[in-house]
Amino acid sequence: MTEEAITKLGFEKVHPEKPNYYYFKKVGNIEFTTNARNEVLDGSWYTDLFESGIRFHSSTELKTVIDLLEYNKIF
């Protein structure tokens, strides 16, 4: 997944310590985080569903999950 795809999905850049950063998105109570910039190999980012053991490498699949969660969230 590219960094551009992540930003198009509405992820926010988080800078815990510069120059390193990662991306974050929350839908309801569900949190998605990306790997950190210093962990990116060959421009390939991934996204984890926070503390779930689930990882997305495809922006298309991630978009489907986010769309479903956004559509069905109640708060």
JOCOR-V189052 format. One line per field, one symbol per residue. ss: DSSP state (~ for helix, > for strand, _ for the rest). phi: phi as a letter, one per 30 degrees, with the letter a starting at -180 (. if undefined). psi: psi as a letter, one per 40 degrees, with the letter a starting at -180 (. if undefined). A space follows every 10 residues. Layout:
BEGIN
ss=???
phi=???
psi=???
END
This chain:
BEGIN
ss=__~~~~~~__ _>>>>>>__> >>>>>>>__> >>>>__~~~_ >__>__>>>_ ___>>>__~~ ~~~~~~~~~~ ~~___
phi=.cdddddddj dcdccdaddd abcbbbbicc ccbcddedcd chiccbbcde hbicbcccdd dddeddeddd dcdcb
psi=iiddddddee ihhhgdhiei iiiihhhbeh hhiiiideeh hfehiihihh feehhhehdd dddddddddd deie.
END
